[in-house]
Amino acid sequence: MISYGGNNEWSEPFDTEEEAELELRCMEKRIGYEVIETVEMEGYYPERAIQIEELYQKSGRTNGLYTGLVD
C-alpha cells in the first residue's frame, strides 16, 4: 500500500517479501511517487524538532509545552 495526500494505492497480497517489494517499486513508478511532496521533503524531522527545542530552551519554560513559541 502507498498512501499520499489522502489517496491510497493497494496491490494484491504476495507470497514473498521480494515480490511485494518489486510491486511496491512498480507502483511508485506508475504514480510518480518520487515527485510527490511528502512530510519528509518538508524537513519536518529532525530540523523542525531541533528548531522547536531551541525555541523552548530560549523561552525559559520548564513545563515541556512547546505551544505558542514564536520568534
C-alpha positions as CSV (number, residue, x, y, z in Angstrom):
1,M,0.0,0.0,0.0
2,I,1.1,3.5,-0.8
3,S,-0.6,6.4,0.9
4,Y,-0.2,10.0,-0.2
5,G,-2.3,13.2,0.1
6,G,-5.4,11.3,1.2
7,N,-5.1,8.7,-1.7
8,N,-4.3,5.1,-1.1
9,E,-2.9,2.7,-3.7
10,W,-3.3,-1.0,-3.0
11,S,-1.9,-4.2,-4.6
12,E,-2.9,-7.8,-4.1
13,P,-1.2,-9.8,-1.4
14,F,2.1,-11.5,-2.2
15,D,3.7,-14.8,-1.0
16,T,7.2,-13.4,-0.5
17,E,8.6,-10.1,0.6
18,E,10.7,-9.9,-2.6
19,E,7.6,-10.0,-4.8
20,A,5.9,-7.3,-2.6
21,E,9.0,-5.0,-2.8
22,L,9.1,-5.4,-6.6
23,E,5.4,-4.5,-6.9
24,L,5.9,-1.5,-4.5
25,R,8.6,-0.1,-6.8
26,C,6.4,-0.6,-9.8
27,M,3.5,1.2,-8.0
28,E,5.8,4.1,-7.1
29,K,6.9,4.4,-10.7
30,R,3.2,4.3,-12.0
31,I,2.0,7.1,-9.8
32,G,5.2,9.1,-10.0
33,Y,5.8,8.8,-6.2
34,E,9.3,10.3,-6.4
35,V,7.8,13.7,-7.4
36,I,5.0,13.8,-4.8
37,E,5.9,16.1,-1.9
38,T,5.9,14.4,1.4
39,V,6.4,15.4,5.0
40,E,9.9,14.1,4.7
41,M,10.7,16.6,2.0
42,E,9.4,19.5,4.2
43,G,12.3,19.0,6.5
44,Y,9.9,18.1,9.3
45,Y,12.4,15.9,11.2
46,P,14.9,16.4,12.6
47,E,15.2,20.1,11.5
48,R,11.8,21.1,12.8
49,A,12.2,19.3,16.1
50,I,15.6,21.0,16.6
51,Q,14.1,24.4,15.9
52,I,11.2,23.8,18.4
53,E,13.7,22.6,21.1
54,E,15.8,25.7,20.6
55,L,12.7,28.0,20.9
56,Y,11.7,26.1,24.0
57,Q,15.2,26.5,25.6
58,K,15.2,30.2,24.8
59,S,11.7,30.7,26.4
60,G,12.9,29.5,29.8
61,R,9.9,27.3,30.2
62,T,10.3,24.1,32.2
63,N,6.8,22.5,31.8
64,G,7.6,20.8,28.5
65,L,4.9,22.6,26.5
66,Y,6.1,23.9,23.1
67,T,2.8,25.6,22.2
68,G,2.8,29.2,21.3
69,L,6.6,29.6,20.9
70,V,7.1,32.2,18.2
71,D,10.2,34.2,17.3
